Amino acid sequence: MSISAHITKTCRGVFFHLHNIRKIKKYLSEDSLCTIFHAFITSQLSYCSLMYGLPNVQISKQQHVQNAAVIYLT
């Protein structure tokens, strides 16, 4: 698998989790929401951020996911 395909797959997975977390957000306490967020979102994004020296296109995909996570969960 190429790096580009890996990042695309990871971003797709994060958006899937964000969508599902958003559906149940109103039923969770703030602490529970933070725990779920870190378990499903931050862990995947942290793994992608280890890829140093990527082209700007790949970095912007990851940045888009991070920005969406903040919007989805606020």
SEKOLNU-285028 format. One record per residue: residue number from 0; residue in one letter; x, y, z of N, C-alpha, C in turn. Coordinates in steps of 0.2 Angstrom, whole numbers, always signed. Atoms other than C-alpha are relative to their C-alpha. Layout:
<domars>
+-----+---------+-------+-------+-------+-------+-------+-------+-------+-------+-------+
: num : residuo :   n.u :   n.v :   n.w :  ca.u :  ca.v :  ca.w :   c.u :   c.v :   c.w :
+-----+---------+-------+-------+-------+-------+-------+-------+-------+-------+-------+
: NUM :       A :     X :     Y :     Z :     X :     Y :     Z :     X :     Y :     Z :
...
+-----+---------+-------+-------+-------+-------+-------+-------+-------+-------+-------+
</domars>
This chain:
<domars>
+-----+---------+-------+-------+-------+-------+-------+-------+-------+-------+-------+
: num : residuo :   n.u :   n.v :   n.w :  ca.u :  ca.v :  ca.w :   c.u :   c.v :   c.w :
+-----+---------+-------+-------+-------+-------+-------+-------+-------+-------+-------+
:   0 :       M :    +4 :    -6 :    +0 :    +0 :    +0 :    +0 :    +4 :    +6 :    +0 :
:   1 :       S :    -4 :    -6 :    +0 :    +7 :   +17 :    -4 :    -2 :    +5 :    +6 :
:   2 :       I :    +1 :    -5 :    -5 :    +8 :   +31 :    +8 :    -7 :    +4 :    -1 :
:   3 :       S :    +6 :    -4 :    +2 :    -6 :   +41 :    -1 :    -6 :    -4 :    +1 :
:   4 :       A :    +6 :    +5 :    -1 :   -18 :   +26 :    -1 :    -1 :    -1 :    +8 :
:   5 :       H :    +1 :    +0 :    -7 :   -14 :   +24 :   +18 :    -3 :    +6 :    +3 :
:   6 :       I :    +3 :    -6 :    -3 :   -18 :   +42 :   +22 :    -7 :    +1 :    -2 :
:   7 :       T :    +6 :    -1 :    +2 :   -33 :   +42 :   +12 :    -5 :    -5 :    +4 :
:   8 :       K :    +4 :    +5 :    -3 :   -40 :   +26 :   +20 :    +0 :    +2 :    +8 :
:   9 :       T :    +0 :    -3 :    -7 :   -35 :   +33 :   +38 :    -5 :    +6 :    +0 :
:  10 :       C :    +4 :    -6 :    +0 :   -44 :   +49 :   +34 :    -8 :    -2 :    -1 :
:  11 :       R :    +7 :    +2 :    +1 :   -60 :   +40 :   +28 :    -2 :    -3 :    +6 :
:  12 :       G :    +2 :    +4 :    -6 :   -60 :   +29 :   +44 :    -1 :    +5 :    +5 :
:  13 :       V :    +1 :    -5 :    -5 :   -58 :   +45 :   +55 :    -7 :    +3 :    -1 :
:  14 :       F :    +7 :    -3 :    +1 :   -73 :   +53 :   +46 :    -6 :    -4 :    +2 :
:  15 :       F :    +5 :    +5 :    -2 :   -83 :   +37 :   +49 :    -1 :    +0 :    +7 :
:  16 :       H :    +0 :    -1 :    -7 :   -79 :   +38 :   +67 :    -3 :    +6 :    +3 :
:  17 :       L :    +3 :    -6 :    -2 :   -83 :   +56 :   +68 :    -7 :    +1 :    -1 :
:  18 :       H :    +7 :    +0 :    +2 :  -100 :   +54 :   +60 :    -3 :    -4 :    +6 :
:  19 :       N :    +3 :    +4 :    -5 :  -104 :   +40 :   +73 :    +0 :    +3 :    +6 :
:  20 :       I :    +0 :    -4 :    -7 :   -98 :   +50 :   +88 :    -5 :    +6 :    +0 :
:  21 :       R :    +5 :    -6 :    +1 :  -108 :   +65 :   +82 :    -7 :    -2 :    +2 :
:  22 :       K :    +7 :    +3 :    -2 :  -124 :   +54 :   +83 :    -1 :    -1 :    +7 :
:  23 :       I :    +1 :    +2 :    -7 :  -121 :   +49 :  +101 :    +2 :    +6 :    +5 :
:  24 :       K :    -3 :    -5 :    -4 :  -113 :   +65 :  +107 :    -5 :    +3 :    +5 :
:  25 :       K :    +5 :    -3 :    -5 :  -129 :   +72 :  +116 :    -1 :    -5 :    +6 :
:  26 :       Y :    +2 :    +5 :    -6 :  -130 :   +56 :  +127 :    +7 :    -1 :    +4 :
:  27 :       L :    -6 :    +1 :    -4 :  -112 :   +57 :  +133 :    +2 :    +6 :    +4 :
:  28 :       S :    -2 :    -5 :    -4 :  -104 :   +67 :  +147 :    +7 :    +3 :    -4 :
:  29 :       E :    -6 :    -3 :    +3 :   -89 :   +79 :  +142 :    +6 :    -5 :    +1 :
:  30 :       D :    -5 :    +5 :    -2 :   -77 :   +66 :  +150 :    +0 :    -6 :    -5 :
:  31 :       S :    +1 :    +6 :    +4 :   -84 :   +52 :  +140 :    +2 :    +1 :    -7 :
:  32 :       L :    -1 :    -3 :    +7 :   -84 :   +62 :  +124 :    +8 :    +0 :    -1 :
:  33 :       C :    -8 :    -1 :    +1 :   -65 :   +66 :  +126 :    +3 :    -7 :    +0 :
:  34 :       T :    -3 :    +7 :    +0 :   -61 :   +48 :  +130 :    -1 :    -4 :    -7 :
:  35 :       I :    +2 :    +3 :    +7 :   -70 :   +42 :  +114 :    +4 :    +3 :    -5 :
:  36 :       F :    -4 :    -4 :    +5 :   -62 :   +56 :  +104 :    +7 :    -3 :    +0 :
:  37 :       H :    -7 :    +2 :    +0 :   -45 :   +51 :  +109 :    +1 :    -7 :    -2 :
:  38 :       A :    +0 :    +7 :    +2 :   -48 :   +33 :  +107 :    +0 :    -2 :    -7 :
:  39 :       F :    +1 :    +2 :    +7 :   -54 :   +33 :   +90 :    +3 :    +5 :    -5 :
:  40 :       I :    -2 :    -6 :    +5 :   -48 :   +50 :   +82 :    +7 :    +1 :    +1 :
:  41 :       T :    -7 :    -3 :    -1 :   -32 :   +56 :   +90 :    +5 :    -6 :    -1 :
:  42 :       S :    -5 :    +5 :    +1 :   -24 :   +39 :   +90 :    +2 :    -1 :    -7 :
:  43 :       Q :    -1 :    +1 :    +7 :   -26 :   +37 :   +71 :    +3 :    +6 :    -3 :
:  44 :       L :    -3 :    -6 :    +2 :   -21 :   +55 :   +68 :    +7 :    +0 :    +2 :
:  45 :       S :    -7 :    +0 :    -3 :    -6 :   +53 :   +79 :    +5 :    -4 :    -4 :
:  46 :       Y :    -4 :    +5 :    +4 :    +0 :   +38 :   +69 :    +1 :    +3 :    -7 :
:  47 :       C :    -1 :    -3 :    +6 :    -2 :   +47 :   +53 :    +5 :    +6 :    +0 :
:  48 :       S :    -5 :    -5 :    +0 :    +8 :   +62 :   +59 :    +7 :    -2 :    +1 :
:  49 :       L :    -7 :    +3 :    +0 :   +23 :   +51 :   +61 :    +4 :    +0 :    -7 :
:  50 :       M :    -3 :    +0 :    +7 :   +26 :   +52 :   +42 :    +3 :    +7 :    -1 :
:  51 :       Y :    -4 :    -7 :    +1 :   +39 :   +66 :   +41 :    +1 :    +0 :    -7 :
:  52 :       G :    -2 :    -2 :    +7 :   +42 :   +74 :   +24 :    -5 :    -2 :    -5 :
:  53 :       L :    +5 :    +1 :    +5 :   +26 :   +71 :   +16 :    -1 :    +6 :    -5 :
:  54 :       P :    +2 :    -5 :    +4 :   +20 :   +81 :    +1 :    -6 :    +4 :    +3 :
:  55 :       N :    +5 :    -5 :    -3 :    +9 :   +96 :    +6 :    -7 :    -3 :    -2 :
:  56 :       V :    +6 :    +3 :    +1 :    -6 :   +87 :    -2 :    -2 :    -5 :    +5 :
:  57 :       Q :    +1 :    +5 :    -5 :    -5 :   +73 :   +10 :    -1 :    +3 :    +7 :
:  58 :       I :    +0 :    -4 :    -6 :    -2 :   +85 :   +25 :    -7 :    +3 :    +0 :
:  59 :       S :    +6 :    -4 :    +0 :   -17 :   +95 :   +20 :    -6 :    -5 :    +1 :
:  60 :       K :    +5 :    +5 :    -1 :   -28 :   +79 :   +20 :    -1 :    -1 :    +8 :
:  61 :       Q :    +0 :    +1 :    -7 :   -23 :   +76 :   +38 :    -3 :    +6 :    +4 :
:  62 :       Q :    +2 :    -6 :    -3 :   -26 :   +94 :   +43 :    -7 :    +1 :    -1 :
:  63 :       H :    +7 :    +0 :    +1 :   -43 :   +94 :   +35 :    -4 :    -4 :    +5 :
:  64 :       V :    +4 :    +5 :    -5 :   -48 :   +79 :   +46 :    +1 :    +3 :    +7 :
:  65 :       Q :    -1 :    -3 :    -7 :   -41 :   +88 :   +62 :    -5 :    +6 :    +0 :
:  66 :       N :    +5 :    -6 :    -1 :   -51 :  +104 :   +58 :    -7 :    -3 :    +0 :
:  67 :       A :    +7 :    +3 :    +0 :   -67 :   +93 :   +54 :    -1 :    -3 :    +7 :
:  68 :       A :    +2 :    +3 :    -7 :   -65 :   +84 :   +71 :    -1 :    +6 :    +5 :
:  69 :       V :    +2 :    -6 :    -4 :   -65 :  +101 :   +80 :    -7 :    +2 :    -1 :
:  70 :       I :    +6 :    -3 :    +2 :   -80 :  +107 :   +71 :    -6 :    -5 :    +2 :
:  71 :       Y :    +5 :    +5 :    -1 :   -90 :   +90 :   +73 :    -1 :    -1 :    +7 :
:  72 :       L :    +1 :    +1 :    -8 :   -87 :   +89 :   +92 :    -1 :    +6 :    +4 :
:  73 :       T :    +2 :    -6 :    -4 :   -90 :  +107 :   +97 :    -7 :    +2 :    +0 :
+-----+---------+-------+-------+-------+-------+-------+-------+-------+-------+-------+
</domars>
